[in-house]
Amino acid sequence: MRYFRFLPWGFQVLLFLGMVVFAFFAAQWTELVLFPLITHTTADFEMQLSPDSPMNLIHNGLLLEGMTSFVFFVVPALFFAYATHPRPLYYLGFKRPGNWVQPVLVVFVMLGALPLLNEIGDLMSHIPLSKALSDQQALNDRMFGAFLKMPDPTALGLTLFTLAVLPAVGEEMFFRGVLMKLSSKRSQTIAYPIVFTASIFALAHLNIYGLPSIFLAGILLAFLYYITGSLWCSILAHCLFNGTQILLTYGAGRIPALKHFAESGQNSIGFLLVAGVVFAAALLILISVKTPLQHGWNNDFLGEKITDELPGNDELSF
């Protein structure tokens, strides 16, 4: 059996979609069968999670989130890359940034973007929703509020890993590493795969009020991947996008000044202007030192001599 890269584009897309469908059912099995076996708790407890829930239930909720995230995003992306290319991590974009200063600039880009994205989310929260959508949003908010109940550094570390690090790695592999590459094969410009993956990225989060800000974050993450040529940079940005609010919430519970800033300072016009300046300046500097994905980056044979005659070169080995 040859690597998937020898197959037509349409077959590759169908194979990846098949893996996603399989991952969906595997995630369901994880939630309904494996998770209860491990914790002796049925998965429907997550529907009742709130900041008032006992810590053991909140930890179980984090465990369930982590397990399903890993199964749904990491597994299909990694397996597809392994089945497609003899260098799966290379295929996914795990390369060193082209310039050492790029990760530093990515940090400032995201720190500047976060207040602006949060403000968009706050504005969206004033839009009335239907009862069904309102109930779904309330459930999401209640669950996230429970996960942000972090009484000690251990709980902070668990929350950061489950809600920031793991999703950053898995979702970047899935959306930017595989989906962006596949969609770019039928596009003459980078704009379409960036917008397409950002749209799927936003819809996958099932957050009505957060839809515009998550969509814009998806565009930014894809653009950062494109101009740095390294998935590590988009993973870093994604981790900051998810993790900053977690750290701010934890700090606000212990530092009064930080609590005051979290409740009011983030929404001030002055702070948003400063954030906008930081974002624009860091992004412009990052563009000036860009090392973008090279021309033909989506060609699975880039830099190789195409041959199917070398023994073992293009065979899958499991």
C-alpha positions, 0 to 999 in steps of 0.5 A: 500500500502506497503513501496517500500522497500518490493518490489523487487529491479527491481521494486524499480528501475522502480519506481524511474525512473518513478518518474524521468520521471515525475519530468522531465515533471514537470520541463518542465511544471514549465519552460513553464507554471508556470515560465511565470505565476509568472514572466510574462516572457517566459523561452526562454529569458534564451538563450540570457542571458549574463553578459550584460543582465539587473539584473532583467533578470539575477534574473529571470534566477536564479529563473528559475534555482532554480525552475527546480533544486528543481523540478527535483532533490529534489522532486523525491528523497524526495518522493521516500525516503518517499515512501520507508522507514518509516524514509525517511531522515535516508534512504537518509543518513542524519546522523551526521558525525561519528567524529566532525573533519570530516566536517573540513577535508572535507573543506580542501579536497575540497579546495585542490581539487578545483584548480586541478579540475579547471585546468583539466577544463581549459585544456579541454577548448583547445580541439576543438568541433563540432559546435553544441557542441561548441554552447552549451558550449558557451551558458552554459558559457554565462549563468554562466557568467551572473549569476556571475554578482553580484553587491551587497551582496544581489545578492551574497546571491541569487546566492550562494543559487541558484547555490551552496546550493540548488544544493548541497542538491538536487543533493546529495539527488538524486545521493548519497542518492537514486541512489548510494544506489539503484545501490549498491544493485547489487554490491559486492564492493562500487567502482561500485556505486561510478563510476556509480553515478559519471558518471550520475552526470557528464552527467546530467550537460551538460557541455562538457568541464567540463565533466572530472572534474565534473566526478572526483568531483562526485567520490570524493563526493561519496567517502566522503559520503562513508567514513564519513557515512553522506550525510551532509559531501558530501553536504558540499563538494558539496556546496564548489565545487559550491560556491568557484568560486562564492565567488572568482568572487565576491571578485575579483571584489572588491579586486585587489589582489584577482582579480590578483590571480583569473586571474593568481595565480590559474594556477601557478605550485606552487599553484597547488602543494600546493593544491595537498599537502593540498588535499592529506594530508586532505584526508589521515587524513580523511581516518584515522578517517573514520566512513564508511557506515556500512556493509549492509548500503544499506539494507532497513531493517538494524537494524530492525525486518522485519515484515508486521504484525504490524498495521501501521508499513509498510503502506504509509500515505500521 
